[in-house]
Amino acid sequence: MLPWKRALRPLAALLLAAAATAAPAATAQADTASGRGWNDYSCKPSAAHPRPVVLVHGTFGNSVDNWLTLAPYLVNRGYCVYSLDYGQLPGVPLFHGLGPIDKSAGQLRVFVDKVLAATGAAETDLVGHSQGGMMPRYYLKFLGGAAKVNALVGIAPDNHGTTLNGLAKLLPYFPGAEALLSASTPGLADQVAGSAFLTKLNAGGDTVTGVHYTVIATKYDEVVTPYASQFLSGSGVRNVLVQNLCAADFSEHVAIGLLDRVAYHEVANALDPAHATATTCASVLD
């Protein structure tokens, strides 16, 4: 048995206990998204923001909980914003991003096509947190996504993998997740540094032609370590360390995606570089 599989065995009881109690929350979550102005399929992109934004959640996340702050932030700035669920395991609601990542990328492809059809846009921009900042690269590289995506913004993405211990450190942030994890979570195995999935993803270079890449990282990341492993190499890449913009920013892996308005200002800059403004500690007031 492979070492990572042995390491997952002690956590094997984790993926079923909370499933029965979590289901009623799914409907409430969908209502939350529509009530806050995103996942509105009647939205038409403006001349100022002609591309819809698709938000891609991280491991153990979902289309609502990951975006309760960033989605309204972008909606309030005039963007049509959408978010999807991907990487679902049978019988496990709410905690997603656990299925095989190549299959998750296929789900993203279907969702992007749906958004483009609804909005009439030719391209979209993708913003993802953690696995959600890395997984779209498979879509771009192997599933034709480069023709439909202008920019990929990754917030704390595990572009070159992490350790199983790093992934396990996510568990305390998601109540009930420790009761939901099992050994049959290929989405975790795919993210372990050196996995066959990551070897294929990064072979021949990190980027594809025609897509603009931004990586936003924090030096206090305790999940994807070392934090510099998140950065990409290649043309059309901007790598950002938030502490170089605001030394007082102490966000770690989860907070940078869920709460960090310094990081969000950099997201806005990446989505509209022609009107970018300097990101500082004062950006939390934007």
LOZATI-197747 format. One record per residue (C-alpha): residue in one letter; x, y, z. Coordinates in steps of 0.5 Angstrom, whole numbers, plus 500, padded with zeros to 3 digits. Last residue first. Example, Ala and Ser with C-alpha at 12.3 -4.5 7.8 and 13.67 -1.06 7.14 Angstrom:
<recs>
REC res   u   v   w
REC   S 527 498 514
REC   A 525 491 516
</recs>
This chain:
<recs>
REC res   u   v   w
REC   D 476 599 499
REC   L 477 599 507
REC   V 482 593 507
REC   S 486 596 501
REC   A 489 601 507
REC   C 494 596 508
REC   T 496 597 501
REC   T 495 595 494
REC   A 496 600 489
REC   T 491 601 483
REC   A 489 597 477
REC   H 485 600 472
REC   A 488 597 466
REC   P 489 591 470
REC   D 482 589 471
REC   L 481 582 473
REC   A 488 582 476
REC   N 487 589 480
REC   A 480 586 483
REC   V 484 580 485
REC   E 489 584 488
REC   H 484 588 492
REC   Y 481 581 494
REC   A 488 579 497
REC   V 488 586 501
REC   R 481 584 503
REC   D 483 578 506
REC   L 477 574 509
REC   L 475 567 506
REC   G 481 566 501
REC   I 487 569 505
REC   A 483 567 512
REC   V 484 559 510
REC   H 491 559 508
REC   E 494 564 513
REC   S 492 572 514
REC   F 497 576 518
REC   D 497 582 514
REC   A 501 587 517
REC   A 507 587 512
REC   C 502 590 507
REC   L 504 589 500
REC   N 510 585 500
REC   Q 506 581 506
REC   V 501 580 500
REC   L 506 576 496
REC   V 504 576 489
REC   N 506 572 483
REC   R 504 575 476
REC   V 505 570 470
REC   G 504 572 463
REC   S 510 568 461
REC   G 512 562 465
REC   S 513 560 472
REC   L 508 559 477
REC   F 508 561 485
REC   Q 505 556 490
REC   S 511 553 491
REC   A 513 560 494
REC   Y 509 558 500
REC   P 513 552 503
REC   T 508 550 504
REC   V 501 549 502
REC   V 497 548 509
REC   E 501 553 514
REC   D 501 559 509
REC   Y 504 565 514
REC   K 508 567 508
REC   T 501 569 504
REC   A 500 568 497
REC   I 496 571 491
REC   V 498 568 484
REC   T 496 571 478
REC   Y 496 568 471
REC   H 494 571 464
REC   V 492 566 459
REC   G 494 566 452
REC   T 499 561 452
REC   V 499 556 457
REC   T 502 556 464
REC   D 506 551 468
REC   G 511 548 464
REC   G 512 542 460
REC   A 510 537 465
REC   N 506 541 471
REC   L 500 538 470
REC   K 502 531 469
REC   T 507 531 475
REC   L 501 534 479
REC   F 497 528 477
REC   A 502 523 478
REC   S 503 525 485
REC   G 510 529 487
REC   A 507 533 492
REC   V 500 531 495
REC   Q 494 534 491
REC   D 492 528 487
REC   A 492 524 494
REC   L 487 529 497
REC   G 482 529 491
REC   P 482 522 491
REC   T 478 521 497
REC   S 477 514 498
REC   A 481 513 505
REC   S 475 517 508
REC   L 474 524 511
REC   L 467 526 513
REC   A 467 526 521
REC   E 474 530 521
REC   A 470 535 516
REC   G 464 536 521
REC   P 466 543 523
REC   F 471 546 517
REC   Y 477 550 519
REC   P 479 544 524
REC   L 480 540 518
REC   L 485 544 513
REC   K 491 542 517
REC   A 490 535 514
REC   L 492 538 507
REC   G 499 540 510
REC   N 500 533 513
REC   L 498 530 507
REC   T 504 534 504
REC   T 503 540 499
REC   G 503 540 491
REC   H 506 544 486
REC   N 500 549 484
REC   D 497 548 491
REC   P 494 555 490
REC   A 494 560 496
REC   I 489 565 492
REC   G 489 563 484
REC   V 487 568 479
REC   L 486 565 472
REC   A 485 570 466
REC   N 482 570 459
REC   V 479 563 459
REC   K 475 560 454
REC   A 480 558 449
REC   A 485 556 454
REC   G 480 552 457
REC   G 481 546 452
REC   L 481 540 456
REC   F 488 539 457
REC   K 492 545 459
REC   L 486 550 461
REC   Y 482 545 465
REC   Y 488 542 468
REC   R 490 549 470
REC   P 483 550 473
REC   M 485 545 479
REC   M 490 550 482
REC   G 487 556 484
REC   G 481 551 486
REC   Q 485 547 490
REC   S 487 553 494
REC   H 482 558 493
REC   G 480 560 485
REC   V 478 566 481
REC   L 477 564 474
REC   D 476 570 468
REC   T 471 568 463
REC   E 471 569 455
REC   A 466 570 449
REC   A 461 573 453
REC   G 453 571 452
REC   T 452 571 459
REC   A 448 565 459
REC   A 452 561 454
REC   L 458 563 457
REC   V 456 561 464
REC   K 454 554 462
REC   D 460 553 458
REC   V 464 555 464
REC   F 460 550 468
REC   V 461 544 463
REC   R 469 546 463
REC   L 469 546 471
REC   Q 466 539 471
REC   G 471 537 467
REC   A 476 540 471
REC   S 473 536 477
REC   K 474 529 473
REC   D 482 531 473
REC   I 482 533 480
REC   P 479 526 482
REC   G 474 527 488
REC   L 475 531 494
REC   G 473 538 492
REC   H 467 538 496
REC   F 464 538 503
REC   L 457 541 503
REC   P 454 534 501
REC   V 457 527 502
REC   G 452 522 499
REC   P 457 520 493
REC   L 463 524 493
REC   Q 463 531 490
REC   G 469 534 486
REC   Y 465 540 484
REC   D 461 545 486
REC   L 460 552 482
REC   S 461 559 483
REC   Y 458 565 479
REC   V 459 572 479
REC   C 457 578 474
REC   Y 462 584 476
REC   G 460 591 477
REC   R 464 592 483
REC   N 459 590 488
REC   V 458 583 485
REC   L 466 583 486
REC   Y 466 584 494
REC   P 459 580 494
REC   A 463 574 491
REC   L 469 575 496
REC   T 466 575 502
REC   L 461 569 502
REC   W 465 566 497
REC   N 468 559 500
REC   D 461 558 504
REC   V 457 558 497
REC   S 460 554 492
REC   N 463 549 496
REC   G 469 548 501
REC   F 472 541 503
REC   T 478 542 498
REC   G 478 549 495
REC   H 472 553 491
REC   V 472 555 484
REC   L 469 562 483
REC   V 467 564 476
REC   V 468 571 474
REC   P 464 574 468
REC   R 467 577 462
REC   P 465 584 460
REC   H 467 588 466
REC   A 467 596 464
REC   A 462 594 458
REC   S 458 591 462
REC   P 456 583 463
REC   K 449 581 463
REC   C 446 578 469
REC   S 440 574 468
REC   Y 444 568 470
REC   D 444 570 477
REC   N 449 566 481
REC   W 451 572 485
REC   G 447 577 488
REC   R 447 576 495
REC   G 440 573 495
REC   S 442 568 490
REC   A 448 565 494
REC   T 444 565 500
REC   D 438 561 497
REC   A 443 556 494
REC   Q 446 555 501
REC   A 439 554 505
REC   T 438 549 500
REC   A 444 545 502
REC   A 443 546 509
REC   P 438 541 509
REC   A 443 536 507
REC   A 448 537 513
REC   T 445 532 518
REC   A 445 526 514
REC   A 452 527 511
REC   A 456 528 518
REC   A 457 521 520
REC   L 459 519 513
REC   L 466 522 511
REC   L 471 521 517
REC   A 472 514 519
REC   A 478 513 514
REC   L 482 518 518
REC   P 487 513 521
REC   R 487 510 514
REC   L 489 516 511
REC   A 497 515 513
REC   R 497 508 510
REC   K 494 511 503
REC   W 499 516 503
REC   P 505 511 504
REC   L 503 507 498
REC   M 500 500 500
</recs>
